[in-house]
């Protein structure tokens, strides 16, 4: 019931890897492995060893699906906000490069925000993503 309420509020909850493989394994590239994943009522995001997969079920029935990827090598900044009192939620925001060439004069960027329930411990997710962004920052600026 708590996951349903969190989903209705627009918050992600963690899902087991076997459940993710069963439901979204068809979206994986050969040899790609799921590291962790989270789900709303219909939508999900999955972190693999190479990319972050965003799954957006659209329409009334949810049969129409949009799948997008953010390559982990393009993430350059991660911010975290923990939940406060009241209805404040936890948030993790990724800033990433959308240009095909990461070292160019016309760099294009975007961001994506994930919201979790205020009792969800976002720190392990933040730590994993900020480690990736730190490695990318060093690589891009060397």
N, C-alpha and C positions, 0 to 999 in steps of 0.2 A: 504494500500500500504506500509506503514511503517513497519508493521509486516512481510509482504512478503520479503521486502528488508532486514530486520533484520534476518529473517530465512535463507535467501540466504547467509548472512555473517556469519552464524553459531551462532547467538545469540538467546537466549530464550526470550519469551514474556509471560506475565502472562495470564492465562485462567480462566474463571469463574468456580466455583465449579459445578453448574448444567451442564455445557458443559463437564466437566471432568467426572462427574457421568454418563452422557449419553454415552460418548465414551469409558470410561475405567472402569466403574463400575463392570464389570465381573471379573476384576483382584483383587477386594477387598476381604478380609476375612470377615466372618460374624461379624457383629457389628463394623467393621472398618469404620472410617469416614475420608473423605478428608478434610484437613486443607487449602491447597493451591496447585497450580500446574502451570507448565510452559510448553511451547511447542515451538519446532522448526517447520519447515514446516511439517515433518512427525513424528519426535521423540518427546518424552515428559518426564517430571519427575514430580511426584506427591508426596507431603508430606502428610502422614496420621497421625493419632494419635499414630501409632506404628512403622512405617517404611517409608523409602523413596523408591518409585517405579520408576525404570528406564525403559522406553519403547523405544525400538530401532526397527523401521521398516526397514527391509533390502531388498536388491534387487531392481530391476528396478520398479516393481509394488508396492513394499511395503507390499505385502501379507505375507511374512515371517516376523515374529515378535519375538524379543528376549525381555523377561521381566526379570528383576533382581531386587532384594531388598537389601537395606542396612538398617539394623535395627537401629533405632535411638539410642538404648542403646549402640551401638558399636562405635559411633562417639566420638572421643577424642580430635580433634583439628579442628578448622575452621579458614581459612584466607580469607580476602577480599581485593580486589584491585579495586579502583574506576577508571573510564575512565579518560584519560588525553586528551591532544589536539590531533588533527589528527584522526587516525583510531583506537586509543586505546579503548579497550572494558573494561567493568567491569567484574570481575571474583570473584567467590566464590569457594574455594577449601576445600573439606572435607577429613579429614584423619580418617580412621576407621579401626577397628579390624576385620580381616576375620577369625581368629581362632574361633572354637566353644566355647572354654573356655577363657574367658577374663582375668582370673588371672592364667596364666600358664607361664612356663619358656620358652616355644617356641612360643611366641606371633608372629602372622603374621599380617601384616597391608597392607593397600593399600590406594590410594587416588583417588578422582574423581573431575574433574574440570568442572564447569559450567560457560559459558560465556554469558553475557548479553550486550545489546547495551549500549553505553556510557552514554546515557541519562536516563537509567533505574536506579531507586533508589534501590540499593542492600542492603542498610543499614537495613531495617526491616527484610529481609530474613537472613542476617548475624546475627542480634541480636537474632532472634528466634533460629537459629542453634547453635550459640555460647553459649546460655543459656543451651541448651541440652548438649553440649559438656562439659560445666563447671560442670553440675550436674553429668555427667558420670565420669569426672576426679575425683571428690570428692568420688564417690562411689567406683571407682576402686582402689583408693589409701587410703582407710580408713582401 
